[in-house]
Amino acid sequence: MLDTYPAGSADALTRSSLIPLNTVRVMVNGRTSFHYRIERAKQATSSIFFQTLLYQDDETGNRIADILIEKAQSGVDVRLILDDFFSFNKKSGVIQRLRNGGVQVMINNPILKNLLKANFRSHQKLFIIDESIAIVGGMNTGDEYAKGEITEYGWRDTDVELQGPIVREIVELFERNWEDLTLKKWNETGALSKYKKAKEIRNEFAPLKNVDKLIRGPLPVYFEQPPIYDDVSARFVKTAPITEQDDNVLDLFEIYLNRARSEVILETGYFIPTERLVNAIAAARSRGVTVKIITNSLESNNHPYGGLAGRATYEPVLRTGARIFEWQGAQTLHSKVSLFDSFAVTIGAYNINSRSHSCDSEDVIAIEDRRVAQAFRYVLNKDLSRCREITLEEAISWDKNLITKAKMQFFSLFKFMF
């Protein structure tokens, strides 16, 4: 396949093609994304292909399960790929109920079969209806994702809905993942437990512990009606660092950073950049490009130890002249959106952290369209208004505090886990 791409091109470096004539719906937060997920699933007539890292046994997870089971029993081909690390304690509850209801469930990388692979995860998130409509982005399935803009604890996250020829690329990824799991022995089909009775288990999502230090209340509504854009060019970029030893998404970010001439905004829930990305940021800054990073504060981070590991990387980034902003909302920031001038925006599952770079399979949709970029500029500026800027002087002061420095250095040793 690589031989068909021009040598040294963005297509060759990212193993993807820029595909025109797509329709994009911008879905900021779960209020919008889960409305369309539910409506699209109800309309399915032939297939529902669904892949997610986390499927919660809560109100949202069971509401989606009801629809998937109903569709499976009516003859729709319903398939679900989950990752074992976050499914392990839910197999006897909602996952068993899905299996009993006729949903084909494949669980990736069962940790008890190979403990050495426990840190490698399938982080891709795909929701495909009738092989013609796809939703991709950062959202897993659970109350914390679905209730963004609805309740105070609803997380800040972003998806997009796609229709058009780009959907074929997304379907092919799901089909390849399904085939790989079918052929490999490191999977769990659930065949032996098909007729077990599902237990009544409901997870209750815990709000952030330090919420009183943050901006209380639900997220503001970003769009009353999600904007839709036709005739959009996009590329679907996948990365699988363990099985393919590739760096496709990082390659894409580097390409876009090199093209940027005015402003780049990188929004990621977990920020632990590679040296290569820091160098690309420095090169952009040397050309006069403004670079802003939006990520979680320690108080808003659902993995605060990962936040400490991330803060250990702030000083070299700030020394390039880039600016770092920490989220102050009463929700975890889980959105993964990057804006490059007004020519491109990426939305997906890929965090700018150690896991996405070296451990987890990921995906992003890269949209090269000024109208879509302008919509996301509005979204990111709204997010920036709920952030606090971290200065170089503050980052230097952390190094001067022995306890703070020791914590950052200690958790940096385990950055491969975050």
N, C-alpha and C positions, 0 to 999 in steps of 0.2 A: 504493500500500500504506500509506503514511504517513497518508493520510486516514482509514483505518479505525481508527487508534489515538486514544485521547483526548488532546487537546492538552496538552502539558506533562507527560504521564505517563511513567513509566519505560519503558513499551512504546514510546511515540513517540520518546523520547530515545535508546533503544538499538536501535530497529527490531527488536524481539523480543517474544515473548509468553511469559508464565509458563504452562507446560503441566503439568497434574497427571497422576497415575497412572503414574509411571515406576518402574522398578527400577534401583537403582544399586549397583554393586559397587566398593568402594574398593580400588585397586590401587597400593600404595606400593612403588616400586622395580621393577626389571626382572625380578627372580625371579618375581614374581607376574604382571606385565603380559604378559611374553612367554610364560609358560605358557599363559595364556588366549588370547593371539593365535594361538599355534600350534594349540591345541585347536579353537578356533572356525574357523580356516581349514580344518583337516582335515574339519570337519563341513559346510562350505559345499556347497550343492546347486544354487544358481542364480547367485550373483554374489559377487565380492569387489571392493570399491571401496577403494582405498588411496591416500592422499596423505601425503607426508612431505617435509621439506626435505632430509634426508640419508639416503642408503642406502649403508651401508658394504659394501665387497667383502671381508668377513671371515667368520668362522665363523657368526655369527648371520645376516648378510645372505644367505649362501648356503643356510643351513638354511631360511629363509623362502622363498627363491627356489625351492628344490626343491618345496615345497608348492604355491606359486603356479603353477609350470609343470605339475605333475601335475594340478591342478584345471583349468587352461586346456585341457589336452589331453583332459580328460574331458568338455568341453563347458560348463564354468562360465565365465561372463563375468567375466574378471579384468582390471581396469584399474588402472594405477599412474600417479600424477602426481608428478613430481619437479621440483626446481628446478635450473637449469643450473649455478649458481655452485658448488654442492657435488656436482654429478654429472659435471662436465666431465672429470675424470681417471678416471672409472669406466665410461665409455661402452663401452670395448672389453672390459671384464671382465664383471662380474655383470649390468650393464644389458643388454649384448648377449646374454648367456645367457638372460635373461628374455624378450627379444624373440624370439630363436630358438625359445624354448619355447612361444610362442603368447600370452604376456602382452602386452596392449596398453599400451604405455608412451608417455606424453606428457610432454615436458620443457618446462617453463615458462621463458620469457624467455632464449633462447639468447644468451649474452653476445657471441658473435662477430657476431651479426646486428645488435645494437644496443648498442654499448659504453656509450652514455649511460644505459641502463637497468640496468647491471650491479649497481648498489647496491640495486635494488628486487627483493625476493624474495617467493616464496610460502612462508610460514612455517607455514601451517595443517597440522595433523596429524590425519588421519582414517583409521580402519580400520573398514570396514563389511562385515558378513557378511549376505548374503541380504536386505539392506535391512531387517533386523529387530534386529540387534545392532550397536552401535557402540562403539568404544574411542576416547576423545579424551584429550588431556593434553599433556605436554611431551616425550614420548619419540620420538626418531628411531629408525632401524633400524641397530643396530650393537652390537658387543660391549660397549662402554662403557655402553650403556643397558640391555642385556639382563642384565648380570651384577651389577647392584646387589644387595647383600646376599649375593653369592656370592663375588666376588673383591675384593681391596683396591681395585682401580682402578675397579670398577663404580660409575657415577655415581649420585648421589642424585636421583631423579626420581619423578614422580607421574602416574598415569593414572586414569581411571574407565571402567568398562564400563556402558553404558546399554541398557536395553530399554524399550519402551513408545512412546507417541506422539511423544516428543521425537526419536526416531531419524529420523522423517520430515524434520525440519528439517535434520538432518545430511546425510541423503541428498541433499536439495535443494541444499545447498551444493556437494557433490561434483559433482552433475550440472551445475550452473551453471558450475563451474570447468572441467569437461570440455568443455562446449559452447563456452565462451569460447575455450578453447585450440584447439578444432576450427575455429572460424570466423576467428580472428585469424591473421595471418601470422607473428606473433612467437612461434612454438612450434616444436617439433621432434618429429615423429611417429616418426622412425626408419625410415620406409618404405624409403628408399634403402639402408639398411644391414641390412635384414631377414635376409639370408642370409650375412652375414659370420660367420666363425668367432670365437667368444669366446676371449679370451686368459685364461690362468690367472694371475690377479692376486689376491693376498690382502693386505689391509692388516693391519698389526700396530698395535694401539693403544698409543700411548706414554703411560706414567704421568706424573703431574705432576712437574715438575723439582724442586720444593722439598718433596717429600713428607715428608722427614725433619723438617720444621718443623711437621708436622701430626699429627693423631691417627691412628696407623697401624692397619692391620687393616681387614677388611670392615665395612660398615655393620651395625649391630645389626638383628635382625629386628623389624620394626614390628608385623606381624600374622602369626601362624602360618597362620591362615586368613583371607582377606580378608572383611571384614564386608559384608553385603548388606542393603539397605533397600528395602522395597516402598512403594508409594503416596507417591512423592516428587514434589514440584513443582520444575520446573527451567525455565530459559530458556537458549537457545543464542544467543550473541551473536557476531557476526562484525564484523570491521573490515577495510577496504581503503582506506587513506589515499591511495593514489595514484590508483586508478580511481574511488573513490566520494567522496573528500575527506571521509570521516566520522571520528568520534572515538568510536565506539559503546562500546568497552570502557572508555575513560577516563570517558565519561559514566556508565557503570554503577558504576565505582569511586567517583565523586563522589557518586552517589545513595546508595550504601551507606554511605559515610563520613558523609553528612549524617544518615542514619538511626541510626547507631551511638550507643549511650549508655554503654557500659562499656569494651569492648576491641576493637581492630582489630590483626590481625597480617598483614603483607604479606610473603610469601616470594617472592623472585625471584632468579634466577641473576645477573642484571645490573641494577644499580640506578642509573639516571640519570633522576630524576623531572623532569617538566615543572613550570614555575612554578605552573600551575593545580593540579596535584596537591599541591604543597607548601602552597598556600593552603587546599586542602580538609583537609589534615592539620592545619594550624594552627587551622582552625575547629573541628575535632573536639576538639583539645586544649583549646580555650577553653571547651568544654562539660564538660571533665573526663574525656574519653575517653582511655584508655591506648592509645598507638600504638607498635607494635614492628615493625621492619623486619629481615628476615633476608636476607642476601645473601652472596656469596662474599668471602673474604679475597683479597688479592693472590696468596697462595700457592696457594689452591685454584681460582682463576679460570683457565679455559682461555684467556681473553683478558685477561691481566694489565694490558695497556695500557688496556683498557676499564674495568678496576677502578680505575686511576688517574684516569680521567675521571669515574668515579662518585664517588670520594672528594672530588673538587672540589665536589660538591653536598651533602656531609654537613653542613657547618656550618649553613646555613640550615634544614635539616631538624631538626637537633639543637636549634637555638634555639627551635623551636616547643614543645619539651618531649618530642618523640618520641624513641624509643630505637632505636639501630642496633646490630645484632649480626652479626658476620662469622663465617662458617662455618669451622671448623677441622678438618673431616674430611679424610681422605687422598684424597677424591674431589671432583670438581667438583660443586657444587650446581647442578642444572639444573631443579629443581622450580619451578613457578609456581602457588602456592596462596595465596589470600587469605581470611582469616576475619573476619567482621563480627559481633561479639557472638556470639550463638548462633542468629541468624536466617538467615544466608547464608554460603556458601563458594563461591569460584570456583576452577576448575581448568582449565588450558588451555595454549596455546602462547604467550600474551601475556606478555612481560617488561615490567617497569616501566623501560623504557629508551628511548633515542632511536629506535632502529630500529622497535620495535613501534608507537611513537606516530606515526612519520612516513614509514616506508619499506615495511614488510612487511605483507602480508595475514595476519590472525591470527584466532583463535577462542578462546572460553572457554565452558565450561558453568557456569552459575550455579545453584546448588542452594539452594533456600530450604526447609530442613528442619532442625529442631533436633537430630535424631538424627545426621544426617550431619555437621552442624557440630561436635557433640561428639566424633565420631570424629576429625575433623581437628584439633580442639584438642589431643587426645592426641598426634597426629603432630607438630604444630608445637612443642609443648612438648618432645617428644623431640629435635627438631632444635635447639631453643634450648640444650639441654644440651651440644651439641657446638659451641657458638659462644662467641666472646669479644665482650663489649660494648665499643663505641667511645664514649668519652665526648666531651663538647663540648671539654674541656680538651685532649684528645689531638688532635682535629680542628684546634683553634686552633694547636697546636704544629706541625702540618704547614705551616701558612702562615708560620710563623716560620723554618722551615728553607728556605733559598733554593733548594737543589737539589730538595727534595721539592715545593715550591710550583711551581717551573719545570716539573717533569715533569707535575704535575696540570694546570697551565694549558695546556701544549703539547698533551696528549692530549685535553683538553676541546675544542680546536679541531676535532677529528675525531670528536666524539661521535656524529655522524650515521652513523658506520660501526659503532658498537658497540651 
